[in-house]
């Protein structure tokens, strides 16, 4: 008998035996509580319904927060202007100019060192050597300056890294100078009043990297490729590594304090790749030894508990992305395609508990696909296709809005190769065009009219405008340059402002301007983007009313509009140099001279963030990523200031889960019409991934909770969706090898006989066991569950079948059950389901 015939006959015998077993098994199961079976049947029939994403109607004019009419807006602006002019007539000047006499150095380095304290370094540097430099200090926001060259012993300040402020302590400022044999280091801990000197035994030619523990600082000597650390704030340094390419302080809570990661140069002889290849290591404690983590690394980065590394494949022909969330002990390959060397990966953001990953498309297209990760950073889903990221330069228009949670801007290349702007309010779950102001005309309405925002790419193409601006202290406020059109334009753009995080916009200023946010959003300042500006414009109501003030009659060449980092101050400074003698000049505009009253609690009004996102219902209005937050912001018609130490008051509550709290899982893509996640035609039914060296199979309902989403499933009407992982019990990359062994007819008959005897014995044993079990069940009514944690190969197929057919409840607020009055019944059944569901199944959100 042929081996194939033996296998076929054996297979039939086993199949019929298993069928008999499952018949008895079902009989036993039916004696359990009938709620379990009916609940499973109900869940199998439930359909996911379209989520609700509602946006402001473009045909309706947005109302002011005070419900004022247009005439009232005009009246408010007029009243503000009259108050401002009255203060000016009473001698309340708001500007102060200062000229740096005989200061002709080409470059200025400037930093704030505390409330009103500014340190300025000027320098003219010939390649490799500083020709001259000066150091100045101001203690009144820049109205006056004092030269303090003696505190740095008249050393020459380095142009590239000569003035640096501590990231976690603004009063600590570091001045790096040329001195023999390498570099000198001057440190002030009190905002410039006192300085300490340190002579270094290496060339400090790059930036300082600060740790939250203020005394720990890292720096890399790029010339010598040596890594140095200080544990006393910079007074003494220790060399801890050579041939270093890049480095980071650890931000993972899995590491010991002050752990350092670094990429060491290494040799990699391969004709497929000729770029730099590195070995990733880490060190801590005394920094005497380094622990090996990963080889063939092209680049790496770290933020929070996520660490990523782009590594070469074995033959060096492609690169893959690997992720670690345990301090580099284990690495998992990101579920992304490998790429050839004419393409690239780029991590764009990891600050909100997930990874935004750009993967370049094949060919020199200038665009790629933007992915977002799951909570573990391993599994990725498509977020935005045709995302603009030119392959020949290292910049992108991807922008994280700092003033509100979950909002990002990006640019997308359309099919006709034009560029348009898109926005997401849920960290990449859904991207859409930006709705334009209703009162701004559009030249070609038939092609679609949206707000198109200029960013870094526009500046590189010669459109020199300020990029989008937002700060954490000014909640919901964003300033941009843009057009209302179907794509980005090359004509001069206007300034647009939103105060609700990007949902509604208004045109604030005509033409390009330089702008800044001050007083935690209570003050906006702008000057026209011309060579010799003479007028500054300001607004105290989020860009609705603008007032002008002429600060000079001189022709100065503009170089910058600045305010103290954090945007808490009421002062802004305009920097430039005089055309006639090229002397540096600064104008400080102090608005405290005209806005003299500090706001009290009665002048702050509650504002519900993301309230424009939903229909006006109590359950969903303002909910984003599972949280509803009310901020108390300054009333827009107030003529007062927040103050330097102002903190935004906020109240947050947890929302129940809805469809909007979930995004499409790996292997699924969103249907633009129904908003449902559908299985991608490019992906197979089942997905295998490698987790810590073991292969796991993913069974998904098509949805996964957005990482960092805090919504609650306690309400039985909330939306549920789970992704299950089943450990296949196999080592990753293992392969099954089949051997064909020749056997004789006599041997084949013997094998069949043995199998028949074993099957009969097995059926008798199972039947006896199940009859005994039936008797016990009739007495005790025990509830059973079936775990998906079995590790044997024989059980894998049945596990997959169970996982596909027995899913947790998925209940949407728009379901037919609720509309028919079955909400209470659903609630009872779901509560009973939770009572009996005590499985230990691994769930991937």
Secondary structure, 3 states (H helix, E strand, C coil): CCHHHHHHHHHHHHHHHHHHHHHHHHHHHCCCCHHHHHHHHHHHHCCCCCCCCCCCCCCCCCCCCCCCCHHHHHHHHHHHHHHHHHHHHCCCCCEEEEECCCCCCCEEEEEECCCCCEEEEEEEEECCEEEEEEEEEECCCCCCCEECHHHHCCCEECCCCCEEEECCEEEEEEEEEECCCCEEEEEECCCCCCCEEEEECCCCCCCCEECCCCCCEEEEECCCCEEEEECCCCCCCEEEEECEEEEEECCCCCCCCCCEEEEEECCCCCCCCCCCCEEEEEECCCCCCCEEEEEEEEEEEEECCEEEEEEECCCCCEEEEEEECCCCCCCEECCCCCEECCCCEEEEECCCCCCEEEEECCCCCCEEEEEEECCCCCCEEEEEEEEECCCCCCCCCCEECCCCCCCEEEEEECCCCCEEEEEECCCCCCEEECCCCCCCCCCCHHHCCEEEECCHHHHHCCCCCCCCECCCCCCCCEEEEEEEECCCCCCCCEEEEECCCCCCCEEEECCCEEEEEEHHHCEEEEEECCCCCCEEEEECCCCCCCEEEECCCCCEEEEEEECCCCCCCCEEEEEEEECCCCCEEEEEEEHHHCCCCECCHHHEEEEECCHHHCCCCCCCCCEECCEEEEEEEECCCCCCECCCCCCCEEEEEECECCHHHEEECCCEEECCCCCCEEECCCCCCCEEEEECCEEEEEEECCEEECCCCCCECCCCCCCCCCEEEEEEEEECCCCCCCCCCCCCHHHHHHHHHHHHHHHHHHHHHHHHHHHHHHHHHHHHCCCCCCCCCCCCHHHHHHHHHHHHHCCCCCCCCCCHHHHCCCHHHHHHHHHHHHHHCCCCCCEEC
